[in-house]
Amino acid sequence: MNPMPTELTYYEYPYLKTMQAKIVGVERADKRINVFLDRTIFYPSGGGQPCDQGVISTKLTDFEVRNVQINNAIVRHECELRDEMIADGDEVNLAINWERRYKNMKIHSAGHIIHDVLMSKVTNLFPVRGDHGSKPFIEYKPAIELSKDLSHELELETNKLIKEGREVITRETTLDELKRIAQFVPENLPIHKTLRIIQIDGFPAMPDGGTQVQNLVEIGPVEIVSLTVKNDRTILSYRLTNS
């Protein structure tokens, strides 16, 4: 089996909850089946954002999608093993768990505006990784001296910008453009995916391959849980107060 690269519909239509697609490959793996589609709205794990979950429906039954991964531009939907058959060429309906997706989008976008505000206050930090799931955080290097008022100031300014309703733009880019317009360009950018950026109105662009809200007002209020130093890293933890 050698399926073609998957059309990543979730980028062009991040608010799309259901869609039809065609099966282009199926493989059995232990106690699950891996389903490959010509196009998908299921976001795979990546960039700190958890994968989507939901169902792939045939005429006979629903296959629960428990995990989604991408490799070499091909998205793998890991589903529960069922007795009913699913085969190449089948037309299926996709339905994501929208509550999960939308929450992940809001958490991810919140991380970006918090980062942008922090960078406007501190100039000697470089982001190295983040997690935008159940316990979101952003990790920076190096460790820095932190003022007692920084967390409070960061939270106030972030929530002010969210209430203003700043626009959030995401789009494809090239490495040359990224180096020209972004404040930070990681050395380990993925080579198996098209490069993308996020840019919040009033702030520099940043490489990002996740799904994002279109306007900050959708996020709601955020809380800076902690801003701590561990070894050679500075770690910022946050949460959405309405979730």
Buried (B, 14 or more C-beta within 10 A) or exposed (E): EEBEEBBBBBBEEBEBBEBEBEBBBBEEEEEBBBBBBBBBBBBBBBBBBBBBBBBBBBEEEBBEBEBBBBEEBBBBBBBEEBEEEBEEEBEBBBBBBBEBBBBBBBBBBBBBBBBBBBBEEBEEBEBBBBBBBEEBBBBBBEBBEBEEEBBEBBBEBBBEBBEEEBEBEBEEBEEEEBEEBBEBBBEEEEEEBEBBBBBBEEBBBBBBBBBBBBBBBBBBBBBBBEBBBEEEBBBBBBBBEEE
